[in-house]
């Protein structure tokens, strides 16, 4: 609601920032006049309800969630696009019946529902129905109607960082919890996904301390932010922490990315038994991290390697692998 009052301010030529309530927009909205601010999706149902009646509309969906819902289906799935489904449809049916399943025969890992401020649903909850109450129980929400499907190669820490970066940039900056809290959460996520330094140990200490504060910081942002963006901003982090804590622990304690998606944490290795010394990888390496004479086994200097994976892609002898 408060995000919509920011839109009203923007239409009036003012800075797009939310305002306290009351007064509510239905009493004093655009240019001080009573204003209806429902989503376009809601308005699009009105003509059909007038034409066919409320009984017809109420016959679709469940006892507490009537009608249909439009989702933008995207990610690692065979069929992408906008889908309109009756309320009560399961996540499994949307992904595997409507969306055609996971691309390239990969294993399903999670689906991010509700946009950047939403939450993820795991395989254990695939049979959950699309209902406002049921989604909230697993830390997700209907939100903007986005469904981003992720497969086994997806790093959930990297996903949380991606969405937090978007949310942090979208913050209007009016309230401190959202403005500074989301920035701090992003910094923590960046610290555990970047390449380990060979410093004096303070970086590691700061990293551990920061991660321990993630959940507490998230709850403070939710409770004290002014608008809906800030109140839902920590959701991507809190949701992935809830269901994929083991991946966070791998990044923090073992300094590895189990999915191999975080390039800074990837360590490449050359098998000297397979390497022919053709020098293709050395020539293609953007940082000159590969050394060795022609027709002799090559080696990778880890301090110079940026984990881009170019060497593995160009190797014709399958001599390079990632740990």
C-alpha positions as CSV (number, residue, x, y, z in Angstrom):
1,X,0.0,0.0,0.0
2,X,2.7,2.5,1.0
3,X,4.6,1.7,-2.2
4,X,1.5,2.8,-4.1
5,X,1.3,6.1,-2.2
6,X,4.8,6.7,-3.5
7,X,3.5,6.2,-7.0
8,X,0.8,8.8,-6.3
9,X,3.4,11.3,-5.2
10,X,5.3,10.6,-8.4
11,X,2.2,11.2,-10.5
12,X,1.7,14.5,-8.7
13,X,5.3,15.6,-9.7
14,X,6.7,15.0,-6.2
15,X,9.5,12.7,-5.1
16,X,8.3,9.1,-5.2
17,X,8.3,8.4,-1.5
18,X,5.7,6.6,0.7
19,X,3.6,8.6,3.1
20,X,2.2,7.6,6.6
21,X,-1.4,6.6,6.9
22,X,-4.0,7.7,7.7
23,X,-5.3,9.4,5.6
24,X,-5.8,6.4,3.3
25,X,-5.8,6.9,-0.5
26,X,-9.5,5.9,-0.6
27,X,-10.1,9.0,1.5
28,X,-7.4,11.4,0.2
29,X,-5.3,10.1,-2.6
30,X,-4.2,11.6,-6.0
31,X,-4.4,15.4,-5.7
32,X,-6.3,15.0,-2.4
33,X,-9.2,13.1,-4.1
34,X,-10.4,9.6,-3.1
35,X,-8.4,7.2,-5.2
36,X,-8.7,3.5,-6.0
37,X,-5.2,2.0,-6.2
38,X,-5.8,-1.7,-6.9
39,X,-3.4,-3.5,-9.3
40,X,-4.2,-3.7,-13.0
41,X,-4.7,-7.5,-12.6
42,X,-7.5,-6.8,-10.2
43,X,-9.2,-4.3,-12.4
44,X,-9.0,-6.7,-15.4
45,X,-11.3,-9.1,-13.6
46,X,-14.1,-6.5,-13.1
47,X,-15.6,-6.6,-16.6
48,X,-15.8,-10.4,-16.6
49,X,-17.4,-10.4,-13.1
50,X,-20.0,-7.8,-14.3
51,X,-20.7,-9.9,-17.4
52,X,-20.9,-13.4,-15.8
53,X,-21.7,-12.6,-12.2
54,X,-20.0,-13.0,-8.9
55,X,-21.3,-16.6,-8.6
56,X,-19.4,-17.6,-11.7
57,X,-16.2,-16.0,-10.4
58,X,-16.6,-17.5,-6.9
59,X,-16.9,-21.0,-8.5
60,X,-13.2,-20.7,-9.5
61,X,-10.5,-21.3,-6.9
62,X,-10.8,-22.4,-3.2
63,X,-13.2,-21.6,-0.4
64,X,-11.0,-18.7,0.9
65,X,-9.1,-17.8,-2.3
66,X,-11.4,-17.1,-5.3
67,X,-10.7,-16.6,-8.9
68,X,-7.4,-16.9,-10.8
69,X,-3.9,-15.6,-10.6
70,X,-1.4,-14.7,-13.3
71,X,2.2,-15.7,-12.9
72,X,5.3,-14.9,-14.9
73,X,7.0,-18.3,-15.3
74,X,10.7,-18.1,-15.9
75,X,14.1,-19.6,-15.0
76,X,15.4,-23.1,-15.6
77,X,12.1,-24.4,-17.1
78,X,11.2,-25.7,-20.5
79,X,8.2,-23.4,-21.1
80,X,8.3,-19.8,-20.0
81,X,5.8,-17.0,-20.2
82,X,2.6,-15.7,-18.5
83,X,0.3,-18.3,-17.1
84,X,-3.2,-17.8,-15.6
85,X,-4.1,-20.5,-13.1
86,X,-7.1,-21.1,-10.8
87,X,-6.3,-20.4,-7.1
88,X,-5.6,-23.6,-5.4
89,X,-3.4,-25.0,-8.1
90,X,-0.2,-26.7,-6.7
91,X,3.3,-25.5,-7.4
92,X,4.1,-28.9,-8.8
93,X,1.4,-28.7,-11.4
94,X,2.5,-25.2,-12.6
95,X,6.1,-26.3,-13.0
96,X,5.8,-29.8,-14.4
97,X,2.4,-29.8,-16.1
98,X,2.1,-26.3,-17.4
99,X,5.8,-25.4,-17.6
100,X,7.0,-28.7,-19.0
101,X,9.5,-29.5,-16.2
102,X,13.1,-28.5,-15.6
103,X,15.3,-27.7,-18.6
104,X,17.9,-30.2,-19.8
105,X,16.6,-32.9,-17.5
106,X,18.2,-31.3,-14.4
107,X,16.8,-31.8,-10.9
108,X,14.5,-29.2,-9.4
109,X,15.9,-27.3,-6.5
110,X,13.6,-24.4,-5.6
111,X,11.3,-21.8,-7.0
112,X,11.4,-18.1,-6.0
113,X,7.8,-16.9,-5.8
114,X,6.5,-13.4,-5.3
115,X,9.3,-11.4,-7.0
116,X,12.5,-10.1,-5.4
117,X,10.9,-9.6,-2.1
118,X,9.3,-13.1,-2.1
119,X,10.6,-16.4,-0.7
120,X,11.7,-19.7,-2.1
121,X,9.7,-23.0,-2.1
122,X,11.7,-26.2,-2.0
123,X,11.0,-29.7,-3.3
124,X,9.5,-30.7,0.1
125,X,6.7,-28.1,-0.5
126,X,6.1,-28.6,-4.2
127,X,2.5,-29.8,-3.5
128,X,1.6,-26.6,-1.6
129,X,-1.4,-24.9,-3.1
130,X,-1.4,-21.3,-4.5
131,X,-3.2,-19.6,-1.6
132,X,-2.2,-16.5,0.3
133,X,-2.3,-18.2,3.7
134,X,-0.4,-21.4,2.6
135,X,2.4,-19.5,1.0
136,X,2.9,-17.3,4.1
137,X,3.3,-20.4,6.2
138,X,6.4,-21.5,4.3
139,X,7.9,-18.0,4.2
140,X,6.8,-17.0,0.7
141,X,4.1,-14.8,-0.7
142,X,2.0,-14.1,-3.8
143,X,3.7,-10.7,-4.3
144,X,4.1,-9.6,-7.9
145,X,3.3,-13.0,-9.3
146,X,6.8,-14.0,-10.3
147,X,7.9,-17.7,-10.5
148,X,11.6,-18.2,-11.0
149,X,12.5,-21.9,-11.2
150,X,15.9,-23.0,-10.2
151,X,17.7,-26.3,-10.8
152,X,20.5,-28.2,-9.1
153,X,23.2,-25.9,-10.5
154,X,21.8,-22.8,-8.8
155,X,23.6,-21.4,-5.7
156,X,20.9,-20.2,-3.2
157,X,23.4,-17.8,-1.5
158,X,24.1,-16.2,-4.9
159,X,20.3,-16.0,-5.6
160,X,19.8,-14.2,-2.2
161,X,22.7,-11.8,-3.1
162,X,21.2,-11.1,-6.6
163,X,17.7,-10.2,-5.1
164,X,19.2,-8.2,-2.2
165,X,21.2,-6.2,-4.7
166,X,18.0,-5.3,-6.6
167,X,16.1,-4.5,-3.4
168,X,18.9,-2.3,-2.1
169,X,19.0,-0.3,-5.3
170,X,15.2,0.1,-5.3
171,X,15.0,1.5,-1.7
172,X,13.8,5.1,-1.7
173,X,16.1,5.8,1.2
174,X,13.5,7.5,3.4
175,X,13.8,5.2,6.4
176,X,17.1,4.0,7.9
177,X,16.2,0.3,8.5
178,X,15.6,-0.3,4.8
179,X,18.2,2.1,3.4
180,X,21.1,1.0,5.7
181,X,19.9,-2.5,6.7
182,X,19.6,-3.8,3.1
183,X,23.0,-2.4,2.3
184,X,24.5,-4.2,5.3
185,X,22.8,-7.5,4.3
186,X,24.2,-7.2,0.8
187,X,27.7,-6.5,2.1
188,X,27.5,-9.7,4.3
189,X,26.4,-11.8,1.3
190,X,29.2,-10.3,-0.8
191,X,31.8,-11.1,1.8
192,X,30.9,-14.8,2.0
193,X,30.8,-15.3,-1.8
194,X,34.1,-13.5,-2.6
195,X,37.5,-15.1,-2.9
196,X,39.2,-15.7,0.4
197,X,42.0,-13.2,1.2
198,X,45.4,-14.1,2.6
199,X,45.2,-11.3,5.2
200,X,45.6,-11.3,8.9
201,X,42.4,-13.1,9.8
202,X,40.3,-10.0,10.5
203,X,38.3,-10.5,7.3
204,X,37.3,-14.0,8.4
205,X,36.3,-12.7,11.8
206,X,34.2,-9.9,10.3
207,X,32.6,-12.4,7.9
208,X,31.6,-14.8,10.7
209,X,30.3,-11.9,12.8
210,X,28.2,-10.5,9.9
211,X,26.6,-13.8,9.1
212,X,25.6,-14.3,12.7
213,X,23.7,-11.0,12.5
214,X,21.8,-11.8,9.2
215,X,18.6,-13.2,10.8
216,X,18.5,-10.5,13.6
217,X,19.1,-7.8,11.0
218,X,16.4,-9.2,8.8
219,X,13.8,-9.2,11.6
220,X,14.6,-5.6,12.5
221,X,14.2,-4.4,8.9
222,X,10.9,-6.2,8.6
223,X,9.5,-4.7,11.9
224,X,10.7,-1.1,11.5
225,X,10.6,-0.2,7.8
226,X,8.0,2.3,6.7
227,X,6.7,0.7,3.5
228,X,6.0,-2.8,2.0
229,X,9.4,-2.9,0.2
230,X,11.4,-2.6,3.4
231,X,9.0,-4.9,5.3
232,X,9.5,-7.7,2.8
233,X,13.1,-6.8,1.8
234,X,14.9,-9.5,4.0
235,X,12.6,-12.3,2.6
236,X,15.1,-13.7,0.0
237,X,17.8,-14.0,2.7
238,X,15.6,-15.3,5.5
239,X,13.9,-17.8,3.2
240,X,17.2,-19.3,1.8
241,X,18.7,-19.4,5.2
242,X,15.6,-21.3,6.4
243,X,15.7,-24.0,3.7
244,X,19.4,-24.0,2.5
245,X,21.4,-23.2,5.6
246,X,23.9,-26.0,4.7
247,X,24.8,-23.9,1.6
248,X,25.5,-20.9,3.7
249,X,27.7,-23.0,6.1
250,X,29.7,-24.4,3.1
251,X,30.4,-20.8,1.9
252,X,31.3,-19.6,5.4
253,X,33.3,-22.5,6.9
254,X,34.6,-24.5,3.9
255,X,34.9,-21.4,1.6
256,X,33.4,-23.4,-1.3
257,X,30.2,-23.1,-3.4
258,X,28.6,-26.5,-3.6
259,X,26.8,-25.6,-6.9
260,X,30.0,-24.0,-8.4
261,X,28.0,-20.9,-9.3
262,X,30.1,-18.4,-7.2
263,X,33.1,-17.8,-9.5
264,X,35.3,-16.3,-6.7
265,X,35.1,-19.6,-4.8
266,X,35.7,-22.0,-7.7
267,X,39.1,-23.7,-7.7
268,X,40.3,-25.2,-11.0
269,X,42.7,-28.0,-11.3
270,X,44.8,-29.4,-14.2
271,X,45.2,-33.2,-14.4
272,X,48.9,-33.6,-15.4
273,X,48.2,-37.1,-16.7
274,X,45.7,-35.7,-19.3
275,X,47.4,-32.3,-20.1
276,X,49.3,-32.4,-23.4
277,X,50.8,-28.9,-23.0
278,X,48.9,-27.6,-26.1
279,X,48.9,-24.1,-24.5
280,X,45.3,-23.3,-25.6
281,X,44.2,-22.7,-22.0
282,X,47.2,-20.5,-21.2
283,X,46.5,-18.3,-24.3
284,X,42.9,-17.9,-23.4
285,X,43.3,-17.2,-19.7
286,X,42.4,-13.5,-19.2
287,X,44.7,-13.1,-16.1
288,X,47.7,-15.2,-17.2
289,X,47.1,-17.6,-14.3
290,X,48.1,-20.7,-16.3
291,X,51.8,-21.5,-16.6
292,X,53.9,-24.2,-18.3
293,X,56.1,-24.9,-21.3
294,X,54.8,-26.2,-24.6
295,X,54.2,-30.0,-24.7
296,X,54.6,-30.2,-20.9
297,X,51.8,-30.3,-18.2
298,X,50.5,-26.9,-17.2
299,X,49.6,-25.5,-13.8
300,X,47.2,-22.9,-12.4
301,X,48.3,-20.2,-10.1
302,X,45.4,-19.9,-7.7
303,X,46.2,-16.4,-6.5
304,X,45.7,-15.1,-10.1
305,X,42.7,-17.3,-11.0
306,X,39.4,-15.5,-11.1
307,X,37.3,-18.6,-11.6
308,X,35.9,-17.6,-14.9
309,X,36.0,-21.1,-16.3
310,X,37.4,-20.2,-19.7
311,X,40.2,-22.8,-19.4
312,X,37.8,-25.6,-18.8
313,X,35.7,-24.5,-21.8
314,X,38.6,-24.5,-24.3
315,X,40.4,-27.6,-23.1
316,X,40.0,-30.4,-25.7
317,X,41.4,-33.1,-23.5
318,X,39.1,-32.8,-20.4
319,X,42.2,-32.1,-18.4
320,X,40.7,-29.3,-16.4
321,X,38.1,-29.7,-13.7
322,X,36.6,-27.5,-10.9
323,X,36.7,-28.5,-7.3
